[in-house]
Amino acid sequence: MTEIARLLLGLRAVGWTEKEINDFVLYIESGEEQYKPKAKNEKQD
């Protein structure tokens, strides 16, 4: 649990929003492409 908390706190510290963090966790667990993080400078559809 400690590692997960550190991961979440680290993502917050670098400026990820709660939605970005939640989507990233969903991507890790499900592998669904819709949740895959995109580069900040990459165009969003």
ROVEXGU-138980 format. One record per residue: residue number from 0; x, y, z of N, C-alpha, C, CB in turn. Coordinates in nm, 4 decimals, decimal comma, m for minus. Each point is the difference from the previous one (the first is absolute). Glycine has a CB too. Layout:
REM residues N
+-----+----------+----------+----------+----------+----------+----------+----------+----------+----------+----------+----------+----------+
| num |      n_X |      n_Y |      n_Z |     ca_X |     ca_Y |     ca_Z |      c_X |      c_Y |      c_Z |     cb_X |     cb_Y |     cb_Z |
+-----+----------+----------+----------+----------+----------+----------+----------+----------+----------+----------+----------+----------+
| NUM |        X |        Y |        Z |        X |        Y |        Z |        X |        Y |        Z |        X |        Y |        Z |
...
+-----+----------+----------+----------+----------+----------+----------+----------+----------+----------+----------+----------+----------+
This chain:
REM residues 45
+-----+----------+----------+----------+----------+----------+----------+----------+----------+----------+----------+----------+----------+
| num |      n_X |      n_Y |      n_Z |     ca_X |     ca_Y |     ca_Z |      c_X |      c_Y |      c_Z |     cb_X |     cb_Y |     cb_Z |
+-----+----------+----------+----------+----------+----------+----------+----------+----------+----------+----------+----------+----------+
|   0 |   0,0822 |  m0,1197 |   0,0000 |  m0,0822 |   0,1197 |   0,0000 |   0,0862 |   0,1255 |   0,0000 |  m0,1795 |  m0,1254 |   0,1202 |
|   1 |   0,2919 |   0,1212 |  m0,0520 |   0,0874 |   0,1168 |   0,0071 |   0,0475 |   0,0428 |  m0,1381 |   0,0721 |  m0,0718 |   0,2273 |
|   2 |  m0,0352 |  m0,0259 |  m0,3117 |   0,0476 |   0,0317 |  m0,1343 |  m0,1085 |   0,0671 |  m0,0830 |   0,1570 |  m0,1933 |   0,0130 |
|   3 |  m0,2793 |   0,1468 |   0,0001 |  m0,1104 |   0,0589 |  m0,0749 |  m0,0237 |   0,1437 |   0,0456 |  m0,1046 |  m0,2277 |  m0,0285 |
|   4 |   0,1077 |   0,2511 |   0,1581 |  m0,0186 |   0,1352 |   0,0521 |   0,1093 |   0,0926 |  m0,0520 |  m0,1099 |  m0,0936 |   0,2058 |
|   5 |   0,2337 |   0,0459 |  m0,2086 |   0,1104 |   0,0813 |  m0,0510 |  m0,0180 |   0,0299 |  m0,1482 |   0,1517 |  m0,1005 |   0,1716 |
|   6 |  m0,1985 |   0,0009 |  m0,2477 |  m0,0265 |   0,0207 |  m0,1417 |  m0,1041 |   0,1096 |  m0,0193 |   0,0571 |  m0,2402 |  m0,0465 |
|   7 |  m0,1682 |   0,2306 |   0,1180 |  m0,1071 |   0,0985 |  m0,0136 |   0,0460 |   0,1387 |   0,0421 |  m0,1669 |  m0,1804 |   0,0405 |
|   8 |   0,2383 |   0,1888 |   0,0687 |   0,0510 |   0,1294 |   0,0458 |   0,1009 |   0,0574 |  m0,0988 |  m0,0367 |  m0,0712 |   0,2372 |
|   9 |   0,1180 |  m0,0138 |  m0,2960 |   0,0965 |   0,0454 |  m0,0999 |  m0,0678 |   0,0542 |  m0,1245 |   0,1607 |  m0,1671 |   0,0866 |
|  10 |  m0,2650 |   0,0996 |  m0,1316 |  m0,0739 |   0,0481 |  m0,1169 |  m0,0676 |   0,1340 |   0,0288 |  m0,0372 |  m0,2377 |  m0,0720 |
|  11 |  m0,0168 |   0,2529 |   0,1900 |  m0,0577 |   0,1295 |   0,0394 |   0,1074 |   0,1084 |   0,0022 |  m0,1750 |  m0,1189 |   0,1366 |
|  12 |   0,2919 |   0,0844 |  m0,0856 |   0,1086 |   0,0973 |   0,0137 |   0,0476 |   0,0525 |  m0,1357 |   0,0694 |  m0,1153 |   0,2107 |
|  13 |  m0,0761 |   0,0313 |  m0,3136 |   0,0432 |   0,0454 |  m0,1320 |  m0,1130 |   0,0632 |  m0,0802 |   0,1714 |  m0,1787 |   0,0027 |
|  14 |  m0,2877 |   0,1930 |   0,0595 |  m0,1081 |   0,0759 |  m0,0624 |  m0,1099 |  m0,0784 |  m0,0671 |   0,1660 |   0,1662 |  m0,0300 |
|  15 |  m0,1693 |  m0,2978 |   0,0490 |  m0,1081 |  m0,0777 |  m0,0584 |  m0,1303 |   0,0322 |   0,0728 |   0,1613 |  m0,1839 |  m0,0660 |
|  16 |  m0,2708 |   0,1901 |  m0,0094 |  m0,1308 |   0,0216 |   0,0607 |  m0,0510 |  m0,1317 |   0,0568 |  m0,0495 |   0,1899 |  m0,1600 |
|  17 |  m0,0524 |  m0,1809 |   0,2429 |  m0,0594 |  m0,1218 |   0,0568 |  m0,0545 |  m0,0906 |  m0,1104 |  m0,0581 |   0,1266 |   0,2097 |
|  18 |  m0,0016 |  m0,0670 |  m0,3141 |  m0,0520 |  m0,0800 |  m0,1117 |   0,1132 |  m0,0704 |  m0,0728 |  m0,1920 |   0,1588 |  m0,0253 |
|  19 |   0,3037 |  m0,0899 |   0,0012 |   0,1136 |  m0,0630 |  m0,0664 |   0,0539 |  m0,1162 |   0,0826 |   0,0568 |   0,2188 |  m0,1078 |
|  20 |  m0,0490 |  m0,1997 |   0,2381 |   0,0481 |  m0,1063 |   0,0888 |  m0,0958 |  m0,1183 |  m0,0022 |   0,1124 |   0,1707 |   0,1464 |
|  21 |  m0,2413 |  m0,1438 |  m0,1349 |  m0,0996 |  m0,1079 |  m0,0012 |   0,0033 |  m0,0765 |  m0,1319 |  m0,1441 |   0,1332 |   0,1560 |
|  22 |   0,1530 |  m0,0595 |  m0,2680 |   0,0054 |  m0,0652 |  m0,1303 |   0,1259 |  m0,0853 |  m0,0129 |  m0,1311 |   0,1894 |  m0,0993 |
|  23 |   0,2436 |  m0,1410 |   0,1514 |   0,1251 |  m0,0754 |  m0,0052 |  m0,0121 |  m0,1306 |   0,0779 |   0,1280 |   0,2148 |  m0,0225 |
|  24 |  m0,1879 |  m0,2083 |   0,1398 |  m0,0197 |  m0,1210 |   0,0805 |  m0,0929 |  m0,0968 |  m0,0739 |   0,0343 |   0,1324 |   0,2140 |
|  25 |  m0,1392 |  m0,0799 |  m0,2750 |  m0,0893 |  m0,0857 |  m0,0783 |   0,0737 |  m0,0638 |  m0,1164 |  m0,1932 |   0,1439 |   0,0648 |
|  26 |   0,2816 |  m0,0701 |  m0,1300 |   0,0782 |  m0,0549 |  m0,1108 |   0,0918 |  m0,1124 |   0,0488 |  m0,0090 |   0,2235 |  m0,1163 |
|  27 |   0,0743 |  m0,2021 |   0,2288 |   0,0886 |  m0,1024 |   0,0554 |  m0,0789 |  m0,1280 |   0,0293 |   0,1481 |   0,1795 |   0,0996 |
|  28 |  m0,2644 |  m0,1649 |  m0,0392 |  m0,0797 |  m0,1164 |   0,0398 |  m0,0704 |  m0,0680 |  m0,1169 |  m0,0320 |   0,1092 |   0,2188 |
|  29 |  m0,0204 |  m0,0295 |  m0,3135 |  m0,0832 |  m0,0572 |  m0,1057 |   0,0721 |  m0,0143 |  m0,1335 |  m0,1939 |   0,0987 |   0,1147 |
|  30 |   0,2936 |  m0,0131 |  m0,1395 |   0,0681 |  m0,0016 |  m0,1295 |  m0,0804 |   0,0652 |  m0,1112 |   0,1124 |  m0,2061 |   0,0727 |
|  31 |  m0,2267 |   0,2654 |  m0,0379 |  m0,0846 |   0,0623 |  m0,1018 |   0,0652 |   0,1277 |  m0,0523 |  m0,2054 |  m0,0969 |   0,1094 |
|  32 |   0,2154 |   0,1057 |  m0,2421 |   0,0677 |   0,1122 |  m0,0651 |  m0,0641 |   0,1358 |   0,0316 |   0,0651 |  m0,1573 |  m0,1810 |
|  33 |  m0,1954 |   0,1578 |   0,2081 |  m0,0669 |   0,1276 |   0,0268 |   0,0551 |   0,0692 |   0,1239 |  m0,2043 |  m0,0911 |  m0,1078 |
|  34 |   0,2670 |   0,0163 |   0,1978 |   0,0549 |   0,0566 |   0,1224 |   0,1505 |   0,0250 |  m0,0080 |  m0,1801 |  m0,1164 |   0,1235 |
|  35 |   0,2410 |   0,0797 |  m0,2360 |   0,1452 |   0,0139 |  m0,0152 |   0,0384 |   0,1479 |   0,0047 |   0,0098 |  m0,2125 |  m0,1380 |
|  36 |   0,0890 |   0,2465 |   0,2194 |   0,0405 |   0,1402 |   0,0089 |   0,0617 |   0,0479 |  m0,1312 |   0,0376 |  m0,0283 |   0,2462 |
|  37 |  m0,0581 |   0,1558 |  m0,2739 |   0,0555 |   0,0618 |  m0,1186 |   0,0979 |   0,1085 |   0,0428 |  m0,2097 |  m0,0507 |  m0,1331 |
|  38 |   0,3094 |   0,0737 |   0,0509 |   0,0978 |   0,1052 |   0,0281 |  m0,0713 |   0,1347 |   0,0071 |   0,1831 |  m0,1321 |  m0,1153 |
|  39 |  m0,1372 |   0,2186 |   0,2028 |  m0,0631 |   0,1312 |   0,0178 |   0,0004 |   0,0813 |  m0,1288 |   0,0705 |  m0,0034 |   0,2387 |
|  40 |   0,0337 |  m0,0118 |  m0,3215 |   0,0067 |   0,0768 |  m0,1231 |  m0,0669 |  m0,0689 |  m0,1188 |   0,2094 |   0,0971 |   0,0858 |
|  41 |  m0,2658 |  m0,2163 |  m0,0606 |  m0,0687 |  m0,0751 |  m0,1041 |  m0,1434 |   0,0514 |  m0,0128 |   0,1452 |  m0,2037 |   0,0439 |
|  42 |  m0,1933 |   0,2161 |  m0,1679 |  m0,1369 |   0,0484 |  m0,0216 |  m0,1000 |  m0,1007 |   0,0516 |   0,0744 |   0,1290 |  m0,2004 |
|  43 |  m0,1769 |  m0,0793 |   0,2673 |  m0,1093 |  m0,0849 |   0,0470 |  m0,1090 |  m0,0030 |  m0,1063 |   0,0525 |   0,0540 |   0,2425 |
|  44 |  m0,1204 |  m0,1681 |  m0,2607 |  m0,1080 |  m0,0107 |  m0,0986 |  m0,1257 |   0,0650 |   0,0513 |   0,0981 |  m0,2106 |  m0,0865 |
+-----+----------+----------+----------+----------+----------+----------+----------+----------+----------+----------+----------+----------+
